[in-house]
């Protein structure tokens, strides 16, 4: 059955709050009390939501339907996306986002509570170490060379599952300048080579750190995104798998 839906009236904060409350069945009076709006107003909202199939009534109880749950999840996703874009807008607008696949940009709402962190250019930041130091697994992609990275990840591979992707020219620098550490690392950890990534990130179960290039094509060594959440770890791991498919595994340096 089709319905003529006034979407402008449907997408209101009151209806969103109402559907969210109905994840557990409730009576009209309880909804009115929790939402702090009159029974008449709640009843009017409920009737519209029932008409389009997002809510059902059984006896004196109202509850969310399967389609209502789908709607709730999508609104929550948009709300989270709006929050992240508002919080990180200036940083994202001034940096190159093309290395991040479009489908992952649409899921950037997973980076709830992400912050832009300032650092001294090319210094090893304590927040970076805190993401990897006590982790059971670490995934990373790097398009910049730092003389301390080979030693850090070589030691890390003795206690964690580590898999790294290096841009080809960075791998060659490591191979030339840190050959012994590279050989030692490859006894335990995995390494891949890619080209044209133009971003840097490290992800573990503790969170995500990501560095980007500016819109002028210059790597921003003075700031990065940091997010400590399970959803950020999952987002970062998915981004890593995207680049892993484009990379070639190194077996012998």
C-alpha positions in Angstrom: 0.0 0.0 0.0 1.4 3.4 -0.9 1.1 6.5 1.3 1.3 10.2 0.6 4.0 11.2 3.1 4.8 14.8 4.1 8.5 14.3 4.6 9.0 17.8 5.9 6.7 16.9 8.8 8.2 13.4 9.1 11.8 14.5 9.6 11.4 16.4 12.8 13.4 16.1 16.1 10.2 15.2 18.0 9.4 12.2 15.8 13.0 11.1 15.9 13.0 11.2 19.7 9.6 9.4 19.7 10.8 6.6 17.5 14.0 6.3 19.5 12.0 5.9 22.7 9.9 3.1 21.1 12.8 0.7 20.8 11.1 -0.7 23.9 7.3 -0.7 23.9 5.7 2.2 25.8 2.3 3.6 26.7 1.1 7.0 25.6 1.4 8.5 29.1 5.0 7.2 29.5 6.0 8.7 26.1 4.4 12.0 27.1 6.3 12.1 30.4 9.7 11.1 28.9 9.5 13.5 25.9 8.0 16.3 28.1 5.3 17.1 25.5 1.5 16.8 25.8 -0.4 13.5 25.2 -2.3 15.2 22.4 1.0 16.1 20.6 2.4 12.6 21.2 -0.8 11.0 19.9 -0.7 13.1 16.7 2.9 12.1 16.0 2.1 8.4 16.7 -0.9 8.4 14.3 1.3 9.7 11.5 4.0 7.2 12.2 1.5 4.4 12.4 0.0 5.5 9.1 3.3 5.1 7.3 4.2 1.8 9.1 7.0 3.0 11.3 5.1 2.3 14.5 2.4 -0.2 15.6 0.0 -0.4 18.5 -0.8 -3.5 20.5 -3.4 -2.9 23.3 -2.2 0.2 25.1 1.5 -0.2 24.0 3.2 1.4 21.1 6.4 -0.1 19.5 8.7 0.5 16.6 8.4 -1.7 13.4 11.2 -3.2 11.3 10.8 -0.3 8.8 10.8 2.2 11.7 14.1 0.7 12.9 15.6 1.1 9.4 14.5 4.7 9.5 15.9 5.2 13.0 19.3 3.8 12.0 19.5 6.0 8.9 18.7 9.1 10.8 21.2 8.2 13.5 23.8 7.7 10.7 23.1 11.1 9.2 23.2 12.7 12.7 26.6 11.2 13.4 27.8 12.3 10.0 26.6 15.8 10.5 28.4 15.9 13.9 31.7 14.8 12.5 31.5 17.1 9.5 30.7 20.1 11.7 33.5 19.2 14.2 36.2 18.5 11.5 34.9 20.7 8.7 37.8 23.2 8.5 40.4 20.4 8.6 38.6 18.3 6.0 38.0 21.3 3.7 41.7 22.3 3.6 43.0 18.8 3.0 43.0 16.4 0.1 40.3 13.8 0.6 40.6 12.1 -2.8 42.7 9.2 -1.4 39.7 8.2 0.8 37.2 6.2 -1.3 33.8 7.9 -1.7 31.9 5.1 0.1 34.2 5.6 3.1 33.7 9.3 3.1 30.0 8.6 3.4 30.8 6.5 6.5 33.0 9.2 8.1 30.4 9.6 10.8 32.0 6.5 12.3 34.8 8.8 13.5 32.7 10.2 16.4 34.6 12.4 18.8 37.5 12.6 16.4 39.8 15.6 17.1 42.4 17.5 15.2 45.7 17.2 17.1 48.6 19.6 16.7 52.2 18.4 16.8 55.7 19.5 16.1 56.5 18.6 12.5 58.1 15.1 12.1 58.5 14.5 15.8 57.3 11.2 17.2 54.1 12.1 19.1 53.1 10.5 22.3 49.5 10.1 21.1 50.8 8.1 18.1 52.7 5.8 20.5 49.7 5.4 22.7 47.6 4.1 19.8 50.1 1.3 19.1 52.1 0.6 22.2 49.7 -1.9 24.0 47.8 -3.1 20.9 47.4 -6.7 19.8 47.2 -5.7 16.2 48.4 -2.7 14.2 47.8 -1.7 10.6 49.5 1.2 8.9 50.1 3.0 5.6 52.9 5.5 5.2 53.9 7.8 2.4 56.6 9.6 4.4 59.9 8.5 5.8 60.9 8.9 9.4 64.2 7.5 10.6 62.7 6.2 13.9 59.7 4.3 12.3 61.7 1.2 11.3 62.9 0.7 14.9 59.5 1.4 16.4 57.7 -1.1 14.2 60.4 -3.7 14.4 60.1 -3.8 18.2 56.4 -3.6 18.0 56.3 -6.7 15.8 57.7 -8.8 18.6 54.5 -8.4 20.6 51.8 -7.5 18.2 50.5 -8.6 14.8 51.7 -5.8 12.5 51.0 -5.2 8.8 52.3 -2.2 7.0 51.9 -0.7 3.6 54.7 1.6 2.3 54.7 3.8 -0.7 57.3 2.4 -3.1 59.9 5.2 -2.7 59.5 5.1 1.1 60.2 1.3 1.0 63.3 1.9 -1.0 64.5 4.4 1.6 63.9 2.0 4.4 65.6 -0.8 2.5 68.6 1.4 1.9 68.9 3.1 5.3 67.4 0.5 7.7 68.1 -2.8 6.0 68.9 -4.9 9.1 65.7 -3.7 10.9 63.7 -4.4 7.8 65.0 -7.9 7.6 64.3 -8.4 11.3 60.8 -7.0 11.0 59.9 -9.3 8.0 60.6 -12.3 10.2 57.4 -11.5 12.1 55.5 -8.7 10.5 54.0 -8.3 7.0 54.8 -5.5 4.5 53.3 -4.4 1.3 54.2 -1.8 -1.4 51.7 0.6 -3.0 51.9 3.7 -5.2 49.9 7.0 -5.2 48.2 6.6 -1.8 48.8 10.2 -0.6 47.7 9.7 3.0 49.1 8.3 6.2 47.3 6.4 8.9 47.8 4.0 11.7 45.0 1.9 13.2 44.7 -0.6 16.0 42.0 -1.7 18.5 42.9 1.4 20.4 41.9 3.8 17.7 42.9 5.6 14.5 45.5 8.4 13.7 45.4 9.8 10.1 47.6 12.4 8.5 46.6 14.0 5.2 48.1 16.1 2.4 46.8 19.7 2.0 44.9 20.7 -1.1 48.2 22.0 -2.5 49.7 18.5 -2.4 52.0 19.1 0.6 52.0 16.6 3.5 50.7 18.3 6.6 53.3 17.3 9.2 51.9 19.6 11.9 48.4 18.2 12.5 46.5 14.9 12.3 43.2 13.4 13.1 42.9 11.1 16.1 39.9 9.1 17.2 39.7 6.5 20.0 36.7 4.4 19.4 35.7 0.9 18.2 33.9 2.4 15.2 37.0 4.4 14.2 39.2 1.3 14.4 36.7 -0.6 12.2 36.7 2.4 9.7 40.5 2.5 9.6 40.8 -1.3 9.2 38.4 -1.1 6.2 40.5 1.7 4.7 43.6 -0.4 5.2 42.0 -3.4 3.4 41.1 -1.1 0.5 44.7 -0.2 -0.1 45.9 -3.7 0.7 44.1 -4.9 -2.4 46.1 -2.4 -4.4 49.4 -3.4 -2.9 52.2 -6.0 -3.5 53.5 -8.1 -0.7 57.2 -8.1 0.2 58.7 -11.4 1.0 62.4 -10.7 0.8 64.0 -7.2 0.9 
